[in-house]
């Protein structure tokens, strides 16, 4: 594990404009820099870098953070990988902390698996390029496929010789342990012998998002009918085939830049498309598409174009993956190639500009695709046509966005010549069924769910967005902490004391607090917690930071955050217009900074949040009391007492704030 001292040195040395300047052409704009977003295809620069604050913000995609966050986002590195990258850039020696024996064992084993996989990849490449067998058999095969030397090196293609244990012997001779060769699946260990899993196959290393070798795919070149044509590494601590995509390491930057991902089936499809000049392409490696693979793409883009060959049977089998993509809230298009063609063969013989034009012109919406494909089977059969329509509506029901659902319903109505009312009724039934099933699952996990959409028949489902007051107030708490957290202010306190007559009276006095202390103590007073998980996490991190540090250093604070928290924090610090203080009355929130001191602003925000939360308790009590038919008198009295105490307490504290919220 990298030491904190090393991480601190990296943060001190890394200048955000220098780090980003290696990847983005920046131009000075006052005290800041601006440039074109590396995460979207834009013509007007909306990518801002603030050297003074040590942060960046991409207004086209909403992403933001510090120098480390940029490297993680741009190169899809993990946090340690980003630290190591920057340490190398600034010539900082990396120091490792002393791990516990258990941590050492886990880290050591996983790293050993990576090292063995890396060794095997290099070995296969060397055999391909430098051995007589490799050049005669495997290199000839790759050349026949049309792959250039540059492409072969780019994808680290290799060859495993036909000798039973060539790799195993070489690895053991170099000091690698048999147990790690077995755990990676490179070596199969029997009772009296061990042998190579991939012998006699051309090799395709499968890399992680950051480029580390996770496993292999091997294609046999002989006509052995007993052997599988393609063979993948078995499941291991490194390789989970349902969670990896072939080519993601080489494609990630192009996918993010072009905001689209082409999804193909095989290794050679990916390689040939890259060689042709289309780099935003990945493969599910011949396996059925999984939610984990889709989420991997979703980190880079919301848009997927699935490329199919002309095989009708293969189309129907693969079309099931489209619903999974829709469920993730992503946009799907489908492009098919002429009969007898696949992405590999078509890309090999088509000039780049013609290939780009073909993909643009022939990519169709998934609804049009399903209709054109399945109508061939339905023809004049009304039962098959009904099943087809139901299948199309089932796909639409997977889409989370109700506006998109209505658009697709209207399109289906037009294509299939059926009334929208029937389709909306069918959709409503399917959505209701899905919601009920989801509700059961959530109930089993003791989780509540609130349905955020409705399905309307032949009506415009667009409604005015409702403002989540609690969300807005919790967001204000975070904003106040970031901007004023370390500022010391005088706040009004209420001291309860006894007068000469023995009566309890309130005495107001002014007391100095730092803003973060006042917020923390106020929320602790009645055990109020932020409901939004992200805000709650940022709140806890901020309070801990202020408790441990005298000054608020943005870079130091951001270094401790998760990418999600960092993105939210930088949005606030870069004054994103979404978080302006204007127009709060229209949102039914009555806290404004204008003409108020910091202490007044802080106090009213906290009290508004506390009242909102307590008012929910009050409404629940009112509801329970009004609905009681046969109750225990003591329970009723207790409920009334709780209600009165809460109302009286907040009437004194909030005054006009209560009247405005009621």
C-alpha positions as CSV (number, residue, x, y, z in Angstrom):
1,X,0.0,0.0,0.0
2,X,1.3,3.5,-0.9
3,X,2.3,5.5,2.1
4,X,0.4,8.7,3.1
5,X,3.6,10.6,2.8
6,X,4.0,9.6,-0.8
7,X,0.4,10.5,-1.6
8,X,0.9,13.9,0.1
9,X,4.1,14.5,-2.0
10,X,2.2,13.7,-5.2
11,X,-0.6,16.1,-4.3
12,X,1.9,18.8,-3.5
13,X,3.8,18.3,-6.7
14,X,1.0,17.8,-9.1
15,X,-0.2,21.0,-10.7
16,X,-3.6,20.5,-12.2
17,X,-3.0,22.6,-15.3
18,X,0.3,20.7,-16.0
19,X,-1.3,17.3,-15.6
20,X,-4.3,18.1,-17.7
21,X,-2.2,20.0,-20.2
22,X,-0.6,16.7,-21.2
23,X,-4.0,15.5,-22.5
24,X,-5.9,18.7,-23.3
25,X,-4.9,21.9,-25.2
26,X,-5.5,24.6,-22.6
27,X,-5.8,28.4,-23.1
28,X,-5.7,30.9,-20.4
29,X,-9.0,32.6,-19.5
30,X,-8.3,35.1,-16.7
31,X,-7.0,33.3,-13.7
32,X,-8.3,30.0,-15.1
33,X,-7.7,27.8,-18.2
34,X,-10.2,26.5,-20.6
35,X,-10.2,23.9,-23.4
36,X,-12.3,21.4,-25.3
37,X,-13.7,18.5,-23.2
38,X,-11.8,15.3,-23.6
39,X,-14.9,13.4,-22.5
40,X,-17.3,14.7,-25.2
41,X,-17.2,15.9,-28.8
42,X,-17.7,19.6,-28.6
43,X,-16.7,22.7,-30.6
44,X,-17.0,25.4,-27.9
45,X,-14.7,24.9,-24.9
46,X,-16.6,24.1,-21.7
47,X,-13.7,22.4,-19.9
48,X,-12.4,24.7,-17.1
49,X,-9.2,24.4,-15.0
50,X,-8.6,26.5,-11.8
51,X,-4.9,26.4,-10.8
52,X,-5.7,28.5,-7.7
53,X,-8.2,25.9,-6.4
54,X,-6.4,22.9,-7.9
55,X,-9.5,21.6,-9.6
56,X,-11.1,21.1,-13.0
57,X,-14.7,21.0,-14.2
58,X,-16.1,19.7,-17.4
59,X,-19.5,21.4,-17.9
60,X,-20.4,19.3,-20.9
61,X,-20.3,16.1,-19.0
62,X,-20.7,17.2,-15.4
63,X,-17.4,15.6,-14.4
64,X,-14.8,17.3,-12.2
65,X,-12.2,16.9,-9.5
66,X,-8.5,17.4,-8.9
67,X,-5.4,16.2,-10.8
68,X,-5.7,12.6,-9.6
69,X,-9.5,12.5,-10.4
70,X,-8.7,13.6,-14.0
71,X,-6.1,10.8,-14.5
72,X,-8.6,8.3,-13.0
73,X,-11.4,9.6,-15.3
74,X,-9.4,10.1,-18.5
75,X,-7.3,6.9,-18.3
76,X,-9.8,4.8,-16.3
77,X,-7.1,4.2,-13.7
78,X,-7.8,3.1,-10.1
79,X,-6.7,5.5,-7.4
80,X,-3.4,3.7,-6.7
81,X,-2.6,3.5,-10.4
82,X,-3.3,7.3,-10.8
83,X,-1.0,8.0,-7.8
84,X,1.8,5.9,-9.4
85,X,1.3,7.6,-12.7
86,X,1.7,11.1,-11.2
87,X,4.6,9.9,-9.0
88,X,6.4,8.8,-12.1
89,X,5.6,12.1,-13.9
90,X,7.1,14.1,-11.0
91,X,10.0,11.7,-10.2
92,X,8.6,10.9,-6.8
93,X,9.9,7.7,-5.2
94,X,6.9,5.6,-4.1
95,X,7.1,4.3,-0.5
96,X,5.0,1.3,0.6
97,X,3.4,0.9,4.0
98,X,3.9,-2.2,6.1
99,X,0.9,-4.4,5.7
100,X,-0.5,-6.9,8.1
101,X,0.4,-10.5,7.4
102,X,-3.1,-11.2,6.2
103,X,-3.1,-8.1,3.9
104,X,0.4,-9.1,2.6
105,X,-0.8,-12.6,1.8
106,X,-3.9,-11.3,-0.1
107,X,-2.0,-8.5,-1.9
108,X,0.9,-10.8,-2.6
109,X,-1.2,-13.5,-4.1
110,X,-3.2,-11.2,-6.4
111,X,-0.1,-9.5,-7.5
112,X,1.5,-12.8,-8.1
113,X,-1.4,-13.8,-10.3
114,X,-1.0,-10.6,-12.3
115,X,2.8,-11.2,-12.7
116,X,2.2,-14.7,-13.9
117,X,-0.4,-13.5,-16.4
118,X,2.0,-10.7,-17.6
119,X,4.8,-13.2,-18.0
120,X,2.6,-15.6,-20.0
121,X,1.5,-12.7,-22.3
122,X,5.1,-11.7,-23.0
123,X,6.0,-15.4,-23.5
124,X,3.2,-15.9,-26.1
125,X,4.3,-12.8,-28.0
126,X,7.9,-13.9,-28.0
127,X,7.0,-17.4,-29.4
128,X,4.8,-15.8,-32.1
129,X,7.4,-13.4,-33.3
130,X,10.7,-15.2,-32.7
131,X,10.1,-19.0,-32.9
132,X,10.0,-21.0,-36.1
133,X,6.7,-22.7,-35.1
134,X,5.2,-19.3,-34.1
135,X,6.1,-17.6,-37.3
136,X,5.2,-20.5,-39.6
137,X,1.8,-21.2,-38.0
138,X,0.5,-18.3,-35.9
139,X,2.1,-15.3,-37.6
140,X,1.0,-16.6,-41.0
141,X,-2.6,-17.0,-39.7
142,X,-2.7,-13.4,-38.4
143,X,-1.2,-12.1,-41.6
144,X,-3.9,-14.0,-43.5
145,X,-6.5,-12.3,-41.4
146,X,-5.0,-9.0,-42.6
147,X,-3.4,-7.9,-39.3
148,X,-0.4,-5.6,-39.6
149,X,2.7,-5.9,-37.4
150,X,1.6,-2.7,-35.6
151,X,-1.8,-4.2,-34.8
152,X,-0.3,-7.5,-33.6
153,X,1.9,-5.5,-31.2
154,X,-0.9,-3.2,-30.1
155,X,-3.1,-6.1,-29.0
156,X,-0.2,-8.2,-27.7
157,X,-1.2,-11.1,-29.8
158,X,0.7,-14.3,-29.3
159,X,1.0,-18.1,-29.8
160,X,1.1,-21.0,-27.4
161,X,3.2,-23.8,-28.9
162,X,2.0,-27.4,-29.4
163,X,4.3,-28.8,-26.9
164,X,2.3,-30.1,-23.9
165,X,4.0,-28.1,-21.2
166,X,6.1,-25.4,-23.0
167,X,4.8,-22.4,-21.0
168,X,4.7,-24.3,-17.7
169,X,8.3,-25.4,-18.0
170,X,9.4,-21.9,-19.0
171,X,7.5,-20.2,-16.1
172,X,8.8,-22.7,-13.5
173,X,12.3,-22.2,-14.8
174,X,11.9,-18.5,-14.3
175,X,10.9,-18.9,-10.7
176,X,7.1,-18.6,-11.0
177,X,5.1,-20.9,-8.7
178,X,3.0,-23.8,-10.0
179,X,0.1,-22.8,-7.7
180,X,-0.2,-19.4,-9.4
181,X,0.0,-21.0,-12.9
182,X,-2.8,-23.2,-11.9
183,X,-4.9,-20.5,-10.3
184,X,-4.7,-18.3,-13.4
185,X,-5.8,-21.4,-15.5
186,X,-2.6,-21.3,-17.6
187,X,-1.6,-24.7,-16.4
188,X,-3.8,-27.7,-15.7
189,X,-2.4,-29.8,-12.9
190,X,-3.1,-33.5,-12.8
191,X,-2.1,-36.2,-10.4
192,X,1.1,-37.1,-12.0
193,X,1.7,-34.3,-14.6
194,X,0.9,-30.7,-15.5
195,X,0.3,-29.3,-19.0
196,X,-0.6,-26.0,-20.8
197,X,-4.2,-25.2,-21.1
198,X,-3.8,-23.3,-24.4
199,X,-1.3,-25.4,-26.3
200,X,-1.4,-25.0,-30.0
201,X,-3.6,-21.9,-30.0
202,X,-3.2,-18.3,-31.1
203,X,-3.5,-16.1,-28.0
204,X,-5.6,-13.0,-27.3
205,X,-4.7,-11.4,-23.9
206,X,-7.8,-9.9,-22.2
207,X,-6.9,-6.7,-20.4
208,X,-8.6,-4.7,-17.7
209,X,-9.6,-1.1,-18.1
210,X,-6.2,0.0,-16.8
211,X,-4.3,-2.5,-19.1
212,X,-3.4,-5.3,-16.8
213,X,-3.7,-8.8,-18.2
214,X,-6.7,-10.6,-16.5
215,X,-6.9,-13.7,-18.7
216,X,-6.7,-15.1,-22.2
217,X,-8.7,-16.3,-25.1
218,X,-7.2,-18.9,-27.4
219,X,-8.2,-20.0,-30.9
220,X,-7.2,-23.4,-32.1
221,X,-5.8,-23.6,-35.7
222,X,-6.1,-27.3,-36.3
223,X,-9.2,-29.2,-37.5
224,X,-9.5,-31.1,-34.3
225,X,-13.3,-31.6,-33.9
226,X,-13.0,-32.7,-30.3
227,X,-11.4,-29.4,-29.2
228,X,-13.3,-26.2,-28.8
229,X,-12.6,-23.6,-31.5
230,X,-12.2,-20.8,-28.8
231,X,-11.1,-21.4,-25.2
232,X,-11.1,-18.8,-22.5
233,X,-9.3,-18.7,-19.1
234,X,-11.4,-20.2,-16.3
235,X,-12.8,-18.0,-13.6
236,X,-10.2,-16.8,-11.2
237,X,-9.5,-14.1,-8.7
238,X,-8.5,-12.0,-11.7
239,X,-10.7,-13.1,-14.5
240,X,-14.5,-13.0,-14.4
241,X,-15.7,-13.3,-18.0
242,X,-19.1,-11.7,-17.1
243,X,-17.3,-8.6,-15.9
244,X,-14.8,-7.9,-18.7
245,X,-15.0,-6.6,-22.2
246,X,-12.3,-7.4,-24.8
247,X,-10.6,-4.3,-26.1
248,X,-11.9,-1.9,-23.3
249,X,-8.3,-0.8,-22.5
250,X,-7.6,0.3,-26.1
251,X,-11.1,1.7,-26.7
252,X,-11.9,3.6,-23.5
253,X,-10.6,7.0,-24.6
254,X,-12.2,6.9,-28.0
255,X,-15.5,5.8,-26.4
256,X,-15.5,8.7,-24.0
257,X,-14.4,11.2,-26.6
258,X,-17.0,10.1,-29.3
259,X,-19.7,9.3,-26.7
260,X,-20.6,6.0,-28.4
261,X,-19.5,2.4,-28.1
262,X,-19.7,-0.1,-30.9
263,X,-20.4,-3.6,-29.4
264,X,-19.3,-6.6,-31.5
265,X,-19.0,-10.4,-30.8
266,X,-15.5,-11.6,-31.3
267,X,-11.8,-10.7,-30.8
268,X,-11.0,-10.3,-34.5
269,X,-14.0,-8.0,-35.0
270,X,-12.5,-5.6,-32.4
271,X,-9.0,-5.9,-33.8
272,X,-10.0,-5.4,-37.5
273,X,-12.2,-2.4,-36.6
274,X,-9.3,-0.8,-34.7
275,X,-7.0,-1.4,-37.6
276,X,-9.5,0.2,-40.0
277,X,-9.6,3.3,-37.8
278,X,-12.8,2.7,-35.6
279,X,-11.3,2.5,-32.1
280,X,-14.5,2.9,-29.9
281,X,-15.3,-0.8,-30.2
282,X,-15.4,-3.6,-27.6
283,X,-16.5,-7.3,-27.6
284,X,-18.4,-9.5,-25.1
285,X,-16.0,-12.2,-26.3
286,X,-18.6,-14.5,-27.6
287,X,-20.5,-14.8,-24.3
288,X,-24.1,-13.5,-23.7
289,X,-24.0,-9.8,-22.7
290,X,-24.2,-9.2,-19.0
291,X,-25.3,-6.3,-16.8
292,X,-21.7,-6.0,-15.4
293,X,-20.4,-5.6,-18.9
294,X,-23.0,-3.0,-19.8
295,X,-22.2,-1.0,-16.6
296,X,-18.5,-1.0,-17.7
297,X,-19.6,0.7,-20.9
298,X,-21.9,3.0,-19.0
299,X,-18.9,4.5,-17.2
300,X,-17.7,5.8,-20.5
301,X,-20.9,6.6,-22.5
302,X,-24.7,6.3,-22.5
303,X,-24.8,5.3,-26.2
304,X,-24.3,1.8,-27.6
305,X,-24.4,0.7,-31.2
306,X,-24.7,-3.1,-31.5
307,X,-23.1,-4.5,-34.6
308,X,-24.5,-7.8,-35.9
309,X,-23.6,-9.9,-38.9
310,X,-26.3,-11.1,-41.4
311,X,-27.0,-14.4,-39.6
312,X,-30.7,-14.3,-38.7
313,X,-30.4,-17.0,-36.0
314,X,-27.5,-15.2,-34.4
315,X,-29.5,-12.0,-34.5
316,X,-32.4,-13.4,-32.5
317,X,-30.1,-14.9,-30.0
318,X,-28.2,-11.7,-29.5
319,X,-31.2,-9.4,-29.4
320,X,-31.9,-10.4,-25.8
321,X,-28.9,-8.2,-24.7
322,X,-30.7,-5.1,-26.0
323,X,-33.2,-5.2,-23.1
324,X,-30.4,-5.4,-20.6
325,X,-28.8,-2.2,-22.1
326,X,-32.2,-0.4,-22.0
327,X,-32.6,-1.4,-18.3
328,X,-29.4,0.5,-17.6
329,X,-31.0,3.7,-19.0
330,X,-28.7,3.7,-22.1
331,X,-29.5,4.5,-25.7
332,X,-29.3,1.6,-28.1
333,X,-28.9,1.4,-31.9
334,X,-28.4,-1.6,-34.0
335,X,-26.5,-1.9,-37.3
336,X,-26.4,-5.1,-39.4
337,X,-24.0,-6.0,-42.2
338,X,-25.0,-7.7,-45.5
339,X,-25.5,-11.4,-45.6
340,X,-22.2,-13.2,-45.3
341,X,-20.4,-10.2,-43.8
342,X,-19.4,-9.5,-40.2
343,X,-17.5,-6.6,-38.6
344,X,-14.2,-8.3,-39.3
345,X,-14.7,-9.0,-43.0
346,X,-16.5,-5.8,-43.7
347,X,-14.0,-3.5,-42.0
348,X,-11.1,-5.3,-43.8
349,X,-12.3,-4.5,-47.3
350,X,-14.0,-1.1,-46.7
351,X,-12.1,2.3,-46.7
352,X,-12.5,4.2,-43.4
353,X,-14.7,7.0,-44.7
354,X,-17.0,4.5,-46.4
355,X,-17.1,2.4,-43.2
356,X,-18.0,5.4,-41.1
357,X,-20.7,6.4,-43.6
358,X,-22.1,2.8,-43.6
359,X,-22.3,2.7,-39.8
360,X,-24.0,6.1,-39.7
361,X,-26.5,5.4,-42.4
362,X,-27.5,1.9,-41.4
363,X,-27.6,2.2,-37.6
364,X,-31.3,2.0,-36.7
365,X,-33.3,2.5,-33.5
366,X,-33.9,-0.8,-31.6
367,X,-37.7,-0.5,-32.2
368,X,-37.2,-0.3,-36.0
369,X,-34.7,-3.1,-35.8
370,X,-37.0,-5.4,-33.8
371,X,-39.9,-4.7,-36.1
372,X,-37.9,-5.3,-39.3
373,X,-36.4,-8.5,-37.9
374,X,-39.4,-10.1,-36.3
375,X,-42.0,-9.1,-38.9
376,X,-40.4,-11.5,-41.3
377,X,-41.5,-14.3,-39.1
378,X,-44.9,-12.8,-38.3
379,X,-45.9,-12.0,-41.9
380,X,-49.7,-12.4,-42.1
381,X,-50.0,-14.4,-38.9
382,X,-52.1,-12.3,-36.4
383,X,-51.0,-14.3,-33.4
384,X,-47.3,-14.0,-34.2
385,X,-47.8,-10.3,-34.9
386,X,-49.5,-9.8,-31.5
387,X,-46.6,-11.6,-29.9
388,X,-44.2,-9.4,-31.7
389,X,-46.0,-6.2,-30.5
390,X,-46.0,-7.5,-27.0
391,X,-42.2,-8.2,-27.3
392,X,-41.6,-4.7,-28.5
393,X,-43.6,-3.2,-25.6
394,X,-41.8,-5.4,-23.2
395,X,-38.5,-3.9,-24.4
396,X,-40.0,-0.4,-24.0
397,X,-41.1,-1.1,-20.4
398,X,-37.4,-1.6,-19.5
399,X,-36.6,2.0,-20.2
400,X,-36.5,4.1,-17.0
401,X,-37.2,7.4,-18.7
402,X,-41.0,7.8,-19.2
403,X,-40.5,10.5,-21.9
404,X,-38.5,8.0,-24.0
405,X,-41.1,5.4,-23.3
406,X,-43.9,7.5,-24.8
407,X,-41.8,8.4,-27.8
408,X,-41.1,4.7,-28.5
409,X,-44.8,3.8,-27.9
410,X,-45.8,6.3,-30.6
411,X,-43.2,5.0,-32.9
412,X,-44.4,1.4,-32.4
413,X,-47.9,2.5,-33.0
414,X,-46.9,4.0,-36.3
415,X,-44.8,1.1,-37.4
416,X,-47.2,-1.7,-36.4
417,X,-50.4,0.2,-37.2
418,X,-52.0,-0.3,-33.8
419,X,-53.6,2.3,-31.5
420,X,-51.5,4.1,-28.9
421,X,-54.2,3.4,-26.3
422,X,-53.8,-0.4,-26.6
423,X,-50.0,0.0,-26.4
424,X,-50.2,2.3,-23.4
425,X,-52.5,-0.1,-21.6
426,X,-50.1,-3.0,-22.3
427,X,-47.2,-0.9,-21.2
428,X,-49.0,0.0,-18.0
429,X,-49.6,-3.6,-17.1
430,X,-46.0,-4.5,-17.7
431,X,-44.7,-1.6,-15.7
432,X,-47.1,-2.3,-12.9
433,X,-45.9,-5.9,-12.9
434,X,-42.3,-4.9,-12.8
435,X,-42.9,-2.4,-10.0
436,X,-44.7,-5.1,-7.9
437,X,-41.9,-7.5,-8.4
438,X,-39.4,-4.8,-7.5
439,X,-41.4,-3.9,-4.4
440,X,-41.4,-7.5,-3.3
441,X,-37.6,-7.7,-3.6
442,X,-37.1,-4.4,-1.8
443,X,-39.5,-5.4,0.9
444,X,-37.6,-8.6,1.4
445,X,-34.5,-6.5,1.9
446,X,-36.4,-4.2,4.3
447,X,-36.0,-1.4,1.8
448,X,-38.7,1.1,0.8
449,X,-39.3,2.2,-2.7
450,X,-41.2,5.1,-4.2
451,X,-42.3,4.7,-7.8
452,X,-41.1,7.8,-9.7
453,X,-43.2,7.5,-12.8
454,X,-46.7,6.7,-14.0
455,X,-48.0,5.5,-17.4
456,X,-50.8,7.5,-19.0
457,X,-53.0,6.3,-21.8
458,X,-52.9,8.7,-24.8
459,X,-51.8,11.6,-22.5
460,X,-48.6,13.6,-22.4
461,X,-46.8,12.2,-19.4
462,X,-44.5,15.3,-19.0
463,X,-45.4,17.0,-15.7
464,X,-43.8,19.9,-14.0
465,X,-40.9,18.6,-11.9
466,X,-41.4,18.7,-8.2
467,X,-38.8,20.2,-6.0
468,X,-37.3,17.9,-3.3
469,X,-37.0,20.5,-0.5
470,X,-35.1,18.1,1.7
471,X,-32.6,17.5,-1.1
472,X,-32.1,21.2,-1.7
473,X,-31.6,21.9,2.0
474,X,-29.2,19.1,2.5
475,X,-27.3,20.4,-0.5
476,X,-27.2,23.8,1.1
477,X,-25.6,22.3,4.2
478,X,-22.8,20.9,2.1
479,X,-22.4,24.2,0.2
480,X,-22.2,26.1,3.5
481,X,-19.6,23.8,4.9
482,X,-17.4,24.0,1.8
483,X,-17.6,27.8,1.6
484,X,-17.9,28.9,5.2
485,X,-17.0,25.8,7.2
486,X,-13.8,27.2,8.9
487,X,-15.2,30.7,9.4
488,X,-15.8,31.7,13.0
489,X,-19.1,33.6,13.7
490,X,-21.2,34.6,16.6
491,X,-24.4,32.6,16.9
492,X,-27.4,33.1,19.1
493,X,-27.7,30.5,21.8
494,X,-30.6,29.9,24.2
495,X,-29.7,29.2,27.8
496,X,-32.4,27.8,30.1
497,X,-32.3,29.1,33.7
498,X,-34.6,29.6,36.7
499,X,-35.7,33.0,37.7
500,X,-36.5,34.4,41.2
501,X,-40.0,32.8,41.1
502,X,-38.6,29.4,40.3
503,X,-39.8,29.6,36.7
504,X,-37.9,28.3,33.8
505,X,-37.0,31.1,31.4
506,X,-34.9,31.4,28.2
507,X,-32.0,33.8,28.1
508,X,-30.4,34.6,24.7
509,X,-26.7,35.0,24.5
510,X,-24.2,35.2,21.6
511,X,-21.4,32.7,21.5
512,X,-18.6,32.2,18.9
513,X,-18.5,28.9,16.9
514,X,-16.8,27.9,13.7
515,X,-19.5,27.3,11.2
516,X,-18.8,23.5,10.9
517,X,-19.0,23.2,14.7
518,X,-22.4,25.0,14.8
519,X,-23.9,22.8,12.1
520,X,-22.6,19.6,13.7
521,X,-23.9,20.5,17.2
522,X,-27.2,21.6,15.9
523,X,-27.8,18.4,13.9
524,X,-26.6,16.3,16.8
525,X,-29.0,18.1,19.2
526,X,-32.0,16.2,17.9
527,X,-30.0,13.4,16.2
528,X,-30.7,14.7,12.7
529,X,-28.9,12.9,9.8
530,X,-28.8,13.8,6.2
531,X,-31.0,11.4,4.1
532,X,-29.1,11.6,0.8
533,X,-26.3,9.0,0.9
534,X,-23.9,11.1,-1.1
535,X,-24.5,14.3,1.0
536,X,-24.2,12.2,4.2
537,X,-20.9,10.8,3.1
538,X,-19.5,14.2,2.1
539,X,-20.9,15.8,5.4
540,X,-19.1,13.2,7.5
541,X,-15.9,13.6,5.5
542,X,-16.0,17.4,5.9
543,X,-16.7,17.3,9.7
544,X,-13.8,14.8,10.1
545,X,-11.5,17.0,8.0
546,X,-12.3,20.2,9.9
547,X,-11.8,18.4,13.2
548,X,-8.3,17.3,12.2
549,X,-7.1,20.3,10.3
550,X,-6.8,24.0,11.2
551,X,-7.1,25.2,7.6
552,X,-9.2,24.1,4.7
553,X,-6.9,23.1,1.8
554,X,-9.0,22.1,-1.1
555,X,-6.5,19.8,-2.8
556,X,-5.8,18.0,0.5
557,X,-9.5,17.5,1.2
558,X,-10.3,16.3,-2.4
559,X,-7.5,13.7,-2.1
560,X,-9.5,11.9,0.6
561,X,-12.7,11.7,-1.4
562,X,-14.3,9.0,-3.6
563,X,-14.6,10.0,-7.3
564,X,-18.4,10.5,-6.8
565,X,-17.9,12.8,-3.8
566,X,-15.1,14.7,-5.6
567,X,-17.4,15.3,-8.6
568,X,-20.2,16.7,-6.4
569,X,-17.8,18.9,-4.4
570,X,-16.1,20.4,-7.5
571,X,-19.5,21.2,-9.0
572,X,-20.2,23.4,-6.0
573,X,-16.7,24.9,-5.9
574,X,-16.8,25.8,-9.6
575,X,-20.1,27.7,-9.0
576,X,-22.2,25.5,-11.3
577,X,-25.3,27.5,-12.1
578,X,-27.5,24.6,-10.8
579,X,-26.5,25.5,-7.3
580,X,-27.1,29.3,-7.4
581,X,-29.1,30.8,-4.5
582,X,-31.6,32.5,-6.8
583,X,-35.3,31.7,-7.1
584,X,-35.6,29.9,-3.8
585,X,-39.1,31.2,-3.1
586,X,-40.3,29.5,-6.3
587,X,-39.0,26.3,-4.9
588,X,-40.8,26.8,-1.6
589,X,-37.5,27.1,0.2
590,X,-37.2,30.3,2.2
591,X,-33.5,30.6,3.1
592,X,-31.5,33.2,1.1
593,X,-28.0,34.6,1.7
594,X,-28.9,38.1,0.5
595,X,-29.0,40.7,3.3
596,X,-28.1,38.1,5.9
597,X,-25.1,37.4,8.0
598,X,-23.4,34.1,7.7
599,X,-24.7,33.1,11.1
600,X,-28.3,33.9,10.1
601,X,-28.0,32.1,6.8
602,X,-26.5,29.0,8.6
603,X,-29.1,29.0,11.4
604,X,-32.1,29.4,9.1
605,X,-30.9,26.6,6.8
606,X,-30.4,24.2,9.7
607,X,-33.7,25.1,11.3
608,X,-35.5,24.7,8.0
609,X,-34.0,21.2,7.5
610,X,-34.8,20.2,11.1
611,X,-38.4,21.5,10.8
612,X,-38.9,19.6,7.6
613,X,-37.7,16.3,9.2
614,X,-39.7,16.9,12.4
615,X,-42.8,17.9,10.4
616,X,-42.8,14.5,8.8
617,X,-42.9,12.9,12.3
618,X,-45.7,15.2,13.2
619,X,-47.7,14.2,10.1
620,X,-47.2,10.6,10.9
621,X,-48.5,11.1,14.4
622,X,-51.5,13.0,13.1
623,X,-52.2,10.3,10.7
624,X,-51.9,7.5,13.2
625,X,-54.1,9.3,15.7
626,X,-56.8,10.0,13.2
627,X,-56.9,6.4,11.9
628,X,-57.1,4.8,15.3
629,X,-60.4,3.0,16.0
630,X,-59.7,0.8,19.0
631,X,-56.6,1.9,20.8
632,X,-55.0,1.9,24.2
633,X,-55.7,5.2,25.9
634,X,-52.2,5.5,27.2
635,X,-50.9,5.2,23.6
636,X,-53.2,7.9,22.4
637,X,-52.2,10.2,25.2
638,X,-48.5,9.5,24.5
639,X,-49.0,10.3,20.8
640,X,-50.8,13.6,21.6
641,X,-48.1,14.5,24.1
642,X,-45.3,13.9,21.6
643,X,-47.2,15.9,18.9
644,X,-47.7,18.9,21.2
645,X,-44.1,18.9,22.5
646,X,-42.7,18.8,19.0
647,X,-45.0,21.6,17.8
648,X,-44.3,23.8,20.7
649,X,-40.5,23.3,20.5
650,X,-40.3,24.2,16.9
651,X,-42.8,27.1,17.2
652,X,-40.5,28.8,19.6
653,X,-37.3,28.0,17.5
654,X,-38.6,28.6,14.0
655,X,-41.2,31.4,14.3
656,X,-41.9,32.6,10.8
657,X,-40.0,29.6,9.2
658,X,-42.8,27.3,10.3
659,X,-45.6,29.6,9.0
660,X,-44.0,29.7,5.6
661,X,-43.6,25.9,5.4
662,X,-47.2,25.2,6.6
